[in-house]
């Protein structure tokens, strides 16, 4: 199963590389982005697309890191709470019952 997953990932990576290569070759005209009064340097469209992709990956990783950290802290607190209640339950079971005599 792991071999199949690795093989499919490799095929997908090759496919995406070919698509990116075709997009870069097709979009080689230099453009300048303008925002209000600021104008960026003239770069090929493929570079702008690549930069947008990399920035998107970076923000996705940051969002994933934030989300996973929050979830791990919540899980750690829940595990501590469960362990505390388990200890209380074990102590309560271990105490001799005073009303049974």
C-alpha positions, 0 to 999 in steps of 0.5 A: 500500500505504501509503494502504491501511494509513493508511486501515485505521488511521484506520478502526480508530482511529474504531472504537475511539473509538466503542467507548470513547465508548459504554463511557464513556457506559455506565459513568458510575456513580462508584465508589471503589476500596479497598485494605486501609485506603486508599480512592480518591476516587469517580470514574466507572468509565470514568475508572478504565478510561481510567487503567488503559489509559494506565498499561498503554500507559506500561508497554508503552512502557517495556518496549519501550524496554528490550527494543529498547535491549538488542537494539540494543546486542547488534546493535551488538556483533555488528556490531563483532565481524563487522567485526573478523573481516572486517578480520582475514580481509582482512589474512590474504588480503592477506599474501603466502603464505610457503610457496608459493616 
